[in-house]
Amino acid sequence: GAVVSQHPSWVICKSGTSVKIECRSLDFQATTMFWYRQFPKQSLMLMATSNEGSKATYEQGVEKDKFLINHASLTLSTLTVTSAHPEDSSFYICSAREPRASPLHFGNGTRLTVT
Amino acid sequence: AQSVTQLDSHVSVSEGTPVLLRCNYSSSYSPSLFWYVQHPNKGLQLLLKYTSAATLVKGINGFEAEFKKSETSFHLTKPSAHMSDAAEYFCVVTGGGNKLTFGTGTQLKVEL
């Protein structure tokens, strides 16, 4: 079945540094990928929709200059958390959908801790 | 517009007994509905999906769900709980396009 790989699975960084998270579709091409954020014991919050070859679409309240999204190929989208602060600590999950298929496939998530 | 309500934030069952996780939805379009499971510090795994075919949907690991339009419900059931079923479960609706709306999740606890 379709697999979405997310890397790294966890990362610890210092306040003020930037962190890049990768999301790859391993056996299908994904023109659209989605980035979610999940706070402890809460549901997933859609941050942005990543579109291959064009700008990402951000949800209301998400700072596009802080959460940079690049979808350079049909199998890779990256999320860069710039100038990270402790409040950015969270669980970030990406997802992608196979062409003409309805369910989303999710990566295993990245636990970001900013110290 | 669409929304989904998971009626129970926590459900606790004994191993071997039935599981019922409740979900109600609203959608302006003919909805597609999904149940996902999330184990700690992991991504979401699709359990099953409803996309306007059979109203009783069978998924993986013995789970199934029934789409009831008159009740706007899509409850998840399993005849006999296993310890490995302990996890967070999300009911998800999409009414069109790419946007999914997630429920707030139900934490399932399975006791010996």
HADDOCK unambig.tbl for C-alpha pairs under 7 A between the chains (distance, minus, plus):
assign (segid A and resid 42 and name CA) (segid B and resid 104 and name CA) 6.33 0.50 0.50
assign (segid A and resid 43 and name CA) (segid B and resid 102 and name CA) 6.77 0.50 0.50
assign (segid A and resid 43 and name CA) (segid B and resid 103 and name CA) 6.76 0.50 0.50
assign (segid A and resid 43 and name CA) (segid B and resid 104 and name CA) 4.86 0.50 0.50
assign (segid A and resid 43 and name CA) (segid B and resid 105 and name CA) 6.10 0.50 0.50
assign (segid A and resid 44 and name CA) (segid B and resid 102 and name CA) 6.73 0.50 0.50
assign (segid A and resid 93 and name CA) (segid B and resid 43 and name CA) 6.60 0.50 0.50
assign (segid A and resid 106 and name CA) (segid B and resid 43 and name CA) 5.77 0.50 0.50
assign (segid A and resid 106 and name CA) (segid B and resid 44 and name CA) 5.59 0.50 0.50
assign (segid A and resid 106 and name CA) (segid B and resid 45 and name CA) 6.92 0.50 0.50
assign (segid A and resid 107 and name CA) (segid B and resid 43 and name CA) 5.36 0.50 0.50
assign (segid A and resid 108 and name CA) (segid B and resid 42 and name CA) 4.72 0.50 0.50
assign (segid A and resid 108 and name CA) (segid B and resid 43 and name CA) 3.74 0.50 0.50
assign (segid A and resid 109 and name CA) (segid B and resid 42 and name CA) 5.91 0.50 0.50
assign (segid A and resid 109 and name CA) (segid B and resid 43 and name CA) 5.19 0.50 0.50
